[in-house]
Amino acid sequence: MRFPCPACGYLVFDEPPGSYDICGVCGWEDDPVQLRHPCMGGGANKPSLWEWQQAVLPTLSTETASEPDLQRCSDWRPLEEKDCHDIDDTPRSSREYFESAGGDSPAYYWRRT
């Protein structure tokens, strides 16, 4: 089973969300804290997931989308402003960051209810 990159939506990871694997399509490192807090910069990636998508998605070529071995997760979508509602819950120290990284795999932002 393949898992989607939260930044570009392509099914590229062999592990569930938060694997710290790097996407071969867009270069995003699968950071569980940044998946939980998509507007938080730092961590495994310097920019936030929101910033990364704004910069990288427009640069992905149409050739990428047509490669036969690549599939995008059928329900994936880019972040929307409403997905960045967690500002009060964003880790503010190294300790809070590592506490946020522990536990279960975070839910994908596009599947939160």
C-alpha positions as CSV (number, residue, x, y, z in Angstrom):
1,M,0.0,0.0,0.0
2,R,1.3,3.4,-0.9
3,F,0.6,6.6,1.1
4,P,0.3,10.1,-0.3
5,C,2.7,13.0,0.1
6,P,0.7,15.7,2.0
7,A,2.4,18.4,-0.1
8,C,1.7,17.2,-3.7
9,G,-0.7,14.3,-3.2
10,Y,1.2,11.7,-5.1
11,L,1.3,8.1,-3.7
12,V,5.0,7.9,-3.0
13,F,5.5,6.7,0.6
14,D,5.7,3.1,1.8
15,E,4.9,4.2,5.4
16,P,1.9,5.9,7.0
17,P,1.9,9.7,7.5
18,G,4.8,11.1,9.5
19,S,7.4,8.7,8.1
20,Y,10.1,11.4,7.6
21,D,10.6,10.0,4.1
22,I,11.3,12.5,1.4
23,C,8.9,12.8,-1.6
24,G,10.6,12.0,-4.9
25,V,8.1,14.2,-6.7
26,C,8.2,17.5,-4.8
27,G,11.0,17.0,-2.2
28,W,8.8,17.4,1.0
29,E,10.0,15.5,4.1
30,D,7.0,13.8,5.7
31,D,7.1,15.5,9.1
32,P,4.2,14.5,11.4
33,V,4.3,17.8,13.3
34,Q,4.0,19.8,10.2
35,L,1.2,17.6,9.0
36,R,-0.6,18.3,12.3
37,H,0.3,22.0,12.1
38,P,0.4,22.8,8.3
39,C,1.1,26.6,8.8
40,M,4.1,26.0,11.1
41,G,7.5,26.5,9.5
42,G,10.7,24.8,10.8
43,G,10.9,21.2,11.8
44,A,12.1,18.8,9.1
45,N,11.2,21.3,6.4
46,K,12.1,25.0,6.8
47,P,8.9,26.4,5.2
48,S,5.5,25.3,6.4
49,L,3.4,22.8,4.4
50,W,1.2,25.8,3.3
51,E,4.3,27.8,2.1
52,W,5.7,24.7,0.4
53,Q,2.6,24.0,-1.6
54,Q,2.3,27.7,-2.7
55,A,5.9,27.6,-4.0
56,V,6.2,24.0,-5.4
57,L,2.8,23.0,-6.8
58,P,2.8,25.6,-9.6
59,T,6.2,24.3,-10.7
60,L,5.3,20.6,-11.0
61,S,5.3,19.8,-14.7
62,T,2.4,18.3,-16.6
63,E,4.8,15.5,-17.4
64,T,4.8,14.5,-13.8
65,A,1.1,14.1,-13.8
66,S,1.2,11.9,-16.9
67,E,4.0,9.5,-15.7
68,P,2.4,6.0,-15.7
69,D,4.0,4.9,-12.4
70,L,2.7,8.0,-10.5
71,Q,-0.8,8.3,-9.2
72,R,-2.2,11.1,-7.1
73,C,-4.4,10.2,-4.1
74,S,-8.0,10.4,-5.4
75,D,-9.3,12.6,-2.5
76,W,-6.1,14.7,-2.0
77,R,-6.4,18.5,-2.4
78,P,-4.1,21.4,-1.6
79,L,-4.4,23.1,1.7
80,E,-7.1,25.8,2.1
81,E,-7.0,28.6,4.5
82,K,-9.6,26.8,6.7
83,D,-7.0,24.0,7.2
84,C,-4.7,26.5,9.0
85,H,-6.9,27.0,12.0
86,D,-4.5,25.5,14.6
87,I,-2.4,28.6,15.3
88,D,-3.1,28.4,19.1
89,D,-2.1,24.8,19.2
90,T,1.2,25.3,17.2
91,P,4.3,24.1,19.1
92,R,6.3,27.1,20.4
93,S,9.3,25.3,21.9
94,S,11.5,22.3,21.1
95,R,9.8,20.4,23.9
96,E,6.3,21.1,22.5
97,Y,7.5,20.1,19.1
98,F,8.8,16.7,20.2
99,E,5.7,16.1,22.3
100,S,3.6,16.8,19.2
101,A,5.7,14.4,17.1
102,G,5.0,11.5,19.4
103,G,1.9,9.3,19.4
104,D,-0.2,8.1,16.5
105,S,0.3,9.1,12.9
106,P,-1.5,12.4,12.3
107,A,-4.6,12.5,10.1
108,Y,-4.3,13.9,6.7
109,Y,-5.6,17.5,6.6
110,W,-7.9,16.7,3.7
111,R,-9.5,13.8,5.6
112,R,-10.1,15.6,9.0
113,T,-13.8,15.7,10.0
